[in-house]
């Protein structure tokens, strides 16, 4: 049984079921997030890619989010994740983008600076879509093949 603990909530995955529960609800909320680098520059490679993926994992874990799959190319990242009903997705995306951008530019100034002279990293936009139970496995396989 997977138990996710955090500052605001605790929820657990029900054994042999696709959904989660907490004290007051039963839910299965899955989303697909795509972040693209500014000007589609291939900055997500080597240590920068590993570091950005680690920061995304840490940020989502701190918000009690379960990452089902994460992968991408040198200029974008896909994340498929399960989340609780109390999560504000726009705030989460802004937190991920600002934290990864700030820390990657600080900790890898040469690698990131090769592509951006100004404090840039991600595009201003992003894709965020809800994923139904029947489509989750298809999206998960799609992300694995990136």
N, C-alpha and C positions, 0 to 999 in steps of 0.2 A: 504494500500500500504506500503510495506516494503522499507524503504530508508536506505541505508548503507552509512555512511559518514566516511571519514578517511583523513589521511594526503595527500595521492596521488590521490585518486579517489572518486567519488560518483556514486553509481548506485542504481537503484530501481527495484523492482519486478513489472512487469506489471500485473494489476488486471486481475484475471481469466485466466492468461497465465502462463506457466511454466518457462518462461525466464525472464532475466533482461535486462535493458538498461542503457546506460550512454550517454554522449554527442555525441559519435561517433560510437556506435555499439550496437548491440542486441546480447545477448549470453546466453547460458546455458551450463556451464562447471561444471561437477560434478565429484568428485574423491572419492575413498575409500582408506583410509590410515589404515595400521595395524602396530602398534609398539609393540615389544616384549621385556620383561625385560631380562637382561643379565642372562644367564644360566637358563632361565625360572623360576627364583625365584619368589615366590608369594608375592612380596612386595606391590602390588597394592591392599591393603585392608585397611579398616577403614579410619582413618584421612588422611593417605598417598594417598589413592585412590581419596578421595574427593578433596584433595589439587592439585594433579596432573591433574585431570579433570578440575578443576577451572583454573589452569595455561594454559591448552590447550585452553579452551574457551577464556581467556583473550588474548592470543597470536594470535589466529585466528581472534578475533574481531578487534584487532589493525591493522590487515592486510585486513580488509573489507571482511572477509570470513564468510559465513553463514553456521553454523553447522546444518545439517538436522537430524543427529542422532549420538550419541556417547554412547558406552557401551563396556563391556569386562569382563574379568575374573581377577584373581589375578596376572596373568603373561602376560597379553596383553590387548591392547585397540584397538577398531575399531572406526574410525571416518568417517562419510559420510558427505561431505561438498560441497557447491557451491562456486565457486571462479570466479574472473574477469580475463580477458585475460592477464593482466599485471603482474599477480602473477608468480613468479619463484618457482615452487613446491619444487625443491631440497633445495633451500635456506630456504623455509618455514619449511620443515621437519627438517633440521639441527637446525633451531632456536627453534622449539618446543622441540626437543630432548635435546639440550644443556640447555635450560632454565628450563625445568621440572627437569632434572637430578640435575643441580646445586642447585636449590632452594629446592627441596625435601630433598637432602642430608644435606643442611644447616639447614632447619627448622624442620626436623624430623631425627636427627642424630641417635637416638637409634633404631627407627623402621627400617630405611634403613640400618644402620650399622649392624643390626642383620644378614643381607644377604650379605653385601659388605663391606670388610675392606678397599678396594681401592676405588678411586673415579669412581665407575661404577654405571650404572642404566639400560640403554637400550643396546640391541645388536647393533652391528655396522650396521646391515642391517635393512631394513623395506620393507613393501609391499605398493605400491602405484599404483592404477589402475584407469583408466577412466571408468566412468559409463554412459551408454547411457540412454536416456529418458525412454525407455521401461524397463530397468533393475533397475532403481533407487528405485522404490517401493519394489522390491524383496530384494535388498540389505538392504534397510532401515528395513524391517521386520526381515531379518536375524540378523542384528545388535541388534535390540530390544530384540531378544530371547537369546542373549549371557548371 
